Amino acid sequence: PLAIGVAGLTFPNPLGMAAGFDKDGEVPDALLGLGFGFAEVGSITPLPQAGNPRPRLFRLEEDRAVINRMGFNNRGAEEAAARLSARERRGIVGINSGANKDSPDRIADYATMTRLMAPLASYLAVNISSPNTPGLRALQAERALSGLLDALLDARGPDGPPVFLKVAPDLEPADIDAVARIALDKKL
């Protein structure tokens, strides 16, 4: 009774482990074994990345909040792909992709990640929401987003897994509508 269908996938239950916990795709099967309906690994970048300088995680006790400025710290796509390709393909595992902080071409980073990870993923999550990567949120603008989605869909191919966008939580309603319109136009 808890199963839910989204984008052609049937999640056994709607409770999953979000990206950030398993940044390098080390334990998705263990998470699924704990009863999660899905596990999303990442955010993984094409090249290894140390992330932002420490301290980068702050607890605001009075506000009962946490500030996360991790900066996509991970060991890179090559290592994650090797690990993920060795796993038995059972359960829903999403792969969350990010762009390298110093990348001269962020769209190329996402296309590279899509080509590499699509065969290994139940779905792809494209993280363009991070405020910790300078200029990354600019990919949410209409023209940039359209170009990004064209590159992703081309890299994924017609039979690839579903693609989900992770956008900033503080977008204005008109910007959310624009993102949705572009995604629908691209048949994302």
Order of alpha helices (4+ residues) and beta strands (2+ residues): beta-beta-beta-alpha-beta-beta-beta-alpha-beta-alpha-beta-alpha-beta-alpha
